[in-house]
Amino acid sequence: MSWPRQALSAASPTPYWLDPELPGHGGVRRGHPRLTGHGRAQLTVVGGGYTGLWTALLAKEENPGLDVVLLEARTIGGAASGRNGGFCAASLTHGLANGLERWPDDMRRLEELGMENLDAIEETVARHRIDCEFERTGELRVATEPWHLPLLREGSAAARAVGVDRTFLDRDEIRALVDSPTYLGAFWSPRDFALVHPAKLAWGLRDACERLGVRLHEHSPVVRVERSRADGGALRLHTPWGSVLSPRVAWGTGAYPGPLRRLRAYVAPVYDYAMVTEPLSEEQLARIGWRDRQALADAGNLFHYYRLTSDNRILWGGYDAIHHFGGKVADHLDQRPETFLTLSEHFFATFPQLEGVRFTHAWGGVVDTSSRFTALHGKAFGGRLVYCAGYTGLGVAASRFGGRVTLDLLHGRNTELTRLAMVRRKPLPFPPEPVRHLGIQLTRRAIARSDASEGRRGPWLRTLDRLGMGFDS
């Protein structure tokens, strides 16, 4: 048996961050009652992930007397917000290149807003004493193929042009920071990236909301929304055991649109996968020279993201993005052995010095993908309901910004945020099935061919570029 396969032999299917057997993970055991009976609230937030939690927290901080209810279909922080890589990036546009392609005139301000948003997250974590292992580490984006190098140089120059601190590193400079025989160069972003324990961030936001008086209900999926004519057009949200009547509703359900049918056209659920190693010894860490705990990702279209945890495990994820026909979402799809084996092979190709290290956890989860890879906002029921989704894997920090925009839209405010083109304009909708699934599969294959041919974009990817749906990692 090859070592990459053997290294997975005892990996738990439980997400590392949500494993209740690990020290400090007791927050997963806390529970909140189902919504029962029929009540009222001035604001109802649907979804107990980052978007919903930030929206509820910001609403209460803005107006402490506001009566806010949060409804979660399962457990707070149990979906994407509790099982992602914990990469807290300042970017609101899924990277600079994607933003420049879509909103070049706004990009300098969007980068400033993203940094302000990340600074505000750091301040909020400190003020509410949220123990989420927040570290302002910066990011290294590494070149592992010769054709990556000009892309990184161009990206560094474009970043400096809009005021982003980004430095190009040559082969020797990057290998002095983290040593892999695959590294040919990198760019270094020192300020616009942080790392968190994602589940602890969700649990900390949950606890802050509760302290401020938000009423939290788990295992309370919204199954129907209707307008109540007897209550001035307020919305009644029905769950299996009760309902709540609200004049305003913030919908932050990510890849789970529920009864909000219009959201299904704009968001496709895509599975992403990650693994963590056993804790590394000081000697093992010295072999790869990874001393400063930077976040890392490689520069391919199909890319890996990786980082150190607080107990010196390496989290390694990405590369595969799997869409199932009809947008199928099911618990058993969180496991995909062929993807884990691919990731393990790539891990040991990147760090051959670590052969003998085992993976302790391997898991997957659903990412809410939009055709432009950034969050979108929209209104329903005459503006009484505002939805936000589509972060495409970069929502740990951007979800707070999404919550701010959601509240501005719900209150009909004309603000700098609501005037942004990325807020005012929706992305192109995905086509219906079976065309949607076929298109996503064609795109995956075209991206793999692009990586294998030095980044050259074939006819399919060039067509998507012209339609404004071009993929850029």
Beta strands, then each sheet from edge to edge (+ up, - down):
strand 1: 37-40
strand 2: 43-46
strand 3: 68-71
strand 4: 87-89
strand 5: 139-143
strand 6: 167-170
strand 7: 185-189
strand 8: 193-195
strand 9: 215-217
strand 10: 224-227
strand 11: 235-239
strand 12: 242-246
strand 13: 249-251
strand 14: 268-277
strand 15: 295-298
strand 16: 304-308
strand 17: 314-318
strand 18: 359-369
strand 19: 376-380
strand 20: 385-389
sheet 1: 1+ 12+ 11- 10+
sheet 2: 9+ 3+ 2+ 13+ 20+ 19-
sheet 3: 4+ 8-
sheet 4: 6+ 7- 5+ 15+ 16- 17+ 14- 18+
end
